[in-house]
Amino acid sequence: MRLISFYLLLPLILLVSYSPFWILYRVSDLLYFLIYYVIGYRKSIVRRNLEKSFPDYDKGQIRKISRSYYQYLCDLMVESLKTITWKEHHVKNRVKMNNVELLDSLYKENRSVLIVMGHLGNWEWAGPCFSLNCKHQLFVVYHPLSNPYFEKLFVKSRTKFNTQIIKRNNTLRSMIANKEVISATALIADQAPTPITSALWMDFMNQETPVFNGPEKVAKMLNYPVVYIHVKRVKRGYYEVCPTLLFKQPKETLDAEITKKFNQTLEEGIRQQPETWLWSHRRWKHKKPLEA
């Protein structure tokens, strides 16, 4: 059944991927109409998340962000499909790498780094941009797809331009194995941690939120500088990748300092461009237990 679904969808996926960008975004407009107005995909979840995150906003403002979010979500979907067939010149034309000097200076010091990000902006396009502009060997931590045929297709697209990928449950083992390589390991760390009992709780977007502290543990263990990357949307189909050094010597930080700083920095980015964060995710489905 998985193979059948793969071959049924593959022609459509490739048709979208090979389309020029102006057609790509017409497809996105059609998807937006279907998902927002016809299907109504998770609209109640998005509205509730926005209302709690922006309690001072009126209904009109919430509705405006909600519509902008769904428009962006559809852009993100077709842009992700574009990575299957796009070339180096597409990356260079569409995604700009800022503050390369920061990473170059760490590379000259033979420092591998840990990159922390959120589901903000087009994280799929950030990887190729990094690999084409920075000297560090990029390793991206990811969660494999359940369908092995789609998994193989997207692994091939994500490993273009010398990017390497690591399955999430193999992160630390792989980093230790590659310790002699001057590397940058990228973690998207804004989802709810599992198990929830191990979570650190903090105020995030005006709500009590369980946050993932795995990156902090890894950074302290290996003493890798922690670099936050913000993917800023400049206009439709164009982005800037903006790295910021959070901590150069993680072993010298206080307990939970790295985790809190990452989430505070991510929140600042969300408030700048709220429509580009993943609002349809059930981020606040867990309630803080009394013992926490």
C-alpha positions in Angstrom: 0.0 0.0 0.0 2.9 2.4 0.8 4.5 1.7 -2.5 1.2 2.2 -4.4 0.6 5.5 -2.6 4.1 6.6 -3.5 3.8 5.9 -7.2 0.3 7.5 -7.3 1.6 10.7 -5.8 5.1 10.8 -7.3 4.0 12.3 -10.7 2.1 15.1 -9.0 5.0 15.8 -6.6 7.5 15.9 -9.5 5.2 18.1 -11.6 5.0 20.6 -8.8 8.8 20.4 -8.1 9.8 21.0 -11.8 7.4 23.9 -12.1 8.8 27.4 -12.4 8.4 29.5 -9.3 5.5 31.6 -10.7 3.5 28.4 -11.3 4.6 27.0 -7.9 3.0 29.9 -6.1 -0.3 29.6 -8.1 -0.4 26.0 -6.9 0.1 27.3 -3.4 -2.8 29.8 -3.8 -5.1 26.9 -4.8 -3.9 24.8 -1.8 -4.6 27.8 0.5 -8.2 28.0 -0.8 -8.8 24.3 -0.3 -7.1 24.0 3.1 -8.4 27.2 4.6 -11.9 27.6 3.1 -12.9 24.1 2.1 -11.2 21.7 4.5 -10.7 24.1 7.4 -7.6 22.2 8.5 -7.0 22.7 12.3 -8.5 26.2 12.2 -9.8 26.0 15.8 -6.3 24.9 17.0 -4.6 27.8 15.1 -7.1 30.3 16.4 -6.8 29.1 20.0 -3.0 29.1 19.9 -3.0 32.6 18.5 -5.5 34.0 21.0 -3.5 32.7 24.0 -0.2 33.8 22.5 -1.5 37.3 21.7 -4.1 38.1 24.4 -4.0 41.8 23.6 -5.0 41.3 19.9 -8.6 41.6 18.9 -10.5 39.1 16.7 -9.7 41.0 13.5 -5.9 40.9 14.2 -6.1 37.2 15.1 -8.1 36.4 11.9 -5.5 38.3 9.8 -2.5 36.4 11.3 -4.5 33.1 10.9 -5.1 33.7 7.2 -1.5 34.8 6.6 -0.3 31.7 8.4 -2.3 29.4 6.1 -1.1 31.2 3.1 2.5 30.8 4.3 2.0 27.1 5.3 0.9 26.4 1.7 4.0 28.2 0.4 6.1 26.2 2.7 4.6 22.9 1.4 5.3 23.7 -2.3 8.7 25.2 -1.5 9.7 21.9 0.3 8.7 20.0 -2.8 10.8 22.3 -4.9 13.9 21.1 -3.1 13.6 17.7 -4.8 14.7 19.1 -8.1 16.2 22.6 -7.5 19.7 23.5 -8.4 22.5 25.5 -6.7 21.6 28.7 -8.5 18.0 28.5 -7.1 19.4 28.4 -3.6 21.8 31.3 -4.2 19.1 33.4 -5.9 16.4 32.8 -3.2 18.2 32.4 0.1 20.9 34.8 1.5 23.3 33.8 4.3 24.0 36.6 6.7 26.8 37.0 9.3 29.0 34.3 7.7 31.9 35.9 9.5 30.6 34.5 12.8 30.8 30.9 11.6 34.1 31.5 9.8 35.7 32.8 13.0 34.5 29.7 14.9 35.8 27.4 12.1 39.2 29.1 12.2 39.2 28.2 15.9 38.5 24.6 15.0 35.2 24.8 16.9 32.3 22.6 15.9 28.9 24.2 16.7 25.4 23.2 17.8 22.7 25.1 15.8 19.3 25.5 17.4 16.3 26.6 15.4 12.5 26.6 15.6 9.8 25.8 13.0 10.0 29.4 11.9 10.5 30.4 8.3 11.6 27.8 5.7 13.9 25.6 7.6 14.1 23.2 4.6 15.8 26.0 2.5 18.1 27.0 5.4 20.2 23.8 5.1 21.3 24.1 1.5 22.0 27.8 2.0 24.2 27.0 5.0 26.1 24.2 3.2 26.8 26.4 0.2 28.1 29.4 2.2 29.8 28.0 5.3 32.9 25.9 5.9 31.4 23.7 8.7 30.2 20.3 7.6 26.4 20.5 8.2 24.6 17.6 9.9 20.8 18.0 10.2 18.9 16.1 12.8 15.5 14.9 11.5 12.6 12.6 12.2 12.3 9.9 9.5 9.1 9.6 7.4 6.9 6.5 8.0 6.8 5.7 4.3 10.2 4.3 3.3 9.8 5.3 -0.4 9.0 9.0 0.4 11.8 8.8 3.0 14.3 7.9 0.4 13.1 10.7 -1.9 13.4 13.4 0.7 16.6 12.1 2.1 18.1 12.5 -1.4 16.8 16.1 -1.6 18.0 17.0 1.9 21.5 15.7 1.3 22.2 17.8 -1.8 25.2 20.2 -1.6 27.0 18.0 0.9 24.5 18.3 3.8 24.4 15.1 5.9 21.5 14.0 8.0 21.1 12.2 11.4 18.1 10.4 12.7 16.9 12.0 15.9 17.5 9.0 18.1 21.1 8.8 16.9 22.1 12.4 17.5 24.6 12.1 20.4 26.2 8.9 19.1 26.7 10.5 15.6 28.1 13.7 17.1 30.7 11.8 19.1 31.6 9.6 16.1 32.2 12.8 14.0 34.0 14.7 16.8 37.2 15.0 14.6 35.2 16.8 11.9 34.6 20.6 12.3 30.9 20.4 12.1 27.6 22.2 12.6 24.8 20.0 13.9 21.3 21.6 13.5 18.4 20.8 15.8 14.9 22.1 15.5 14.0 22.2 19.2 10.6 23.9 19.6 8.4 20.9 19.9 7.0 19.3 23.0 9.6 17.0 24.6 9.0 13.3 25.2 8.5 12.0 27.8 6.8 15.1 29.1 7.9 14.3 32.7 11.5 15.2 31.7 10.5 18.7 30.4 11.7 22.0 31.7 8.6 24.4 32.1 8.9 28.0 31.2 6.7 30.9 30.0 6.7 30.9 26.2 4.3 33.0 24.1 2.3 33.9 27.3 1.7 30.3 28.2 3.2 27.7 30.5 5.1 25.5 28.1 7.2 22.3 28.3 10.5 22.8 26.5 13.1 20.5 25.2 16.4 20.7 27.0 18.3 18.0 25.0 20.3 20.6 23.0 21.6 22.1 26.2 22.8 18.8 27.5 24.6 18.0 24.3 26.2 21.4 24.1 27.5 21.2 27.6 28.8 17.6 27.2 30.8 18.5 24.1 31.3 22.2 24.9 30.1 23.2 21.4 29.2 26.9 20.9 25.5 27.3 20.6 24.3 29.3 17.5 20.7 30.3 17.0 19.6 30.5 13.4 16.6 32.7 12.5 15.1 32.2 9.0 13.6 35.5 8.0 11.1 35.7 5.2 12.0 38.8 3.1 9.2 38.4 0.6 7.4 35.5 -1.0 9.9 32.9 -2.0 12.9 34.8 -0.6 14.7 34.3 2.7 17.6 35.4 4.8 19.4 32.9 7.2 20.6 34.9 10.2 22.9 33.2 12.7 23.5 34.6 16.2 26.0 33.3 18.8 24.1 32.5 22.0 26.9 30.9 24.1 30.6 30.3 23.1 31.4 28.3 26.2 28.4 26.2 27.2 30.1 24.5 30.1 30.3 27.9 31.8 26.6 28.5 31.7 24.1 28.0 34.5 21.6 25.2 34.6 18.8 25.8 32.0 20.4 29.0 30.9 20.9 27.8 27.3 17.4 26.4 27.0 15.8 29.6 28.3 17.9 31.8 26.1 17.0 29.8 23.0 13.3 29.9 23.7 13.4 33.6 24.5 15.2 34.3 21.2 12.8 32.1 19.3 9.9 34.0 20.8 11.3 37.3 19.7 11.5 35.9 16.1 8.0 34.7 16.2 6.7 38.0 17.3 8.5 39.7 14.4 6.9 37.4 11.8 4.1 35.4 13.5 2.6 34.1 10.3 5.8 32.0 9.6 5.7 29.8 12.7 4.0 26.4 12.9 0.7 27.4 14.6 -1.2 24.3 13.6 1.0 22.2 15.8 -0.6 21.1 19.1 2.2 22.8 21.1 0.2 23.4 24.3 -1.7 20.1 24.6 0.1 19.3 27.8 -0.7 21.0 31.2 1.9 21.6 33.8 1.8 18.9 36.5 1.8 20.0 40.1 5.1 18.3 40.8 6.8 20.4 38.1 
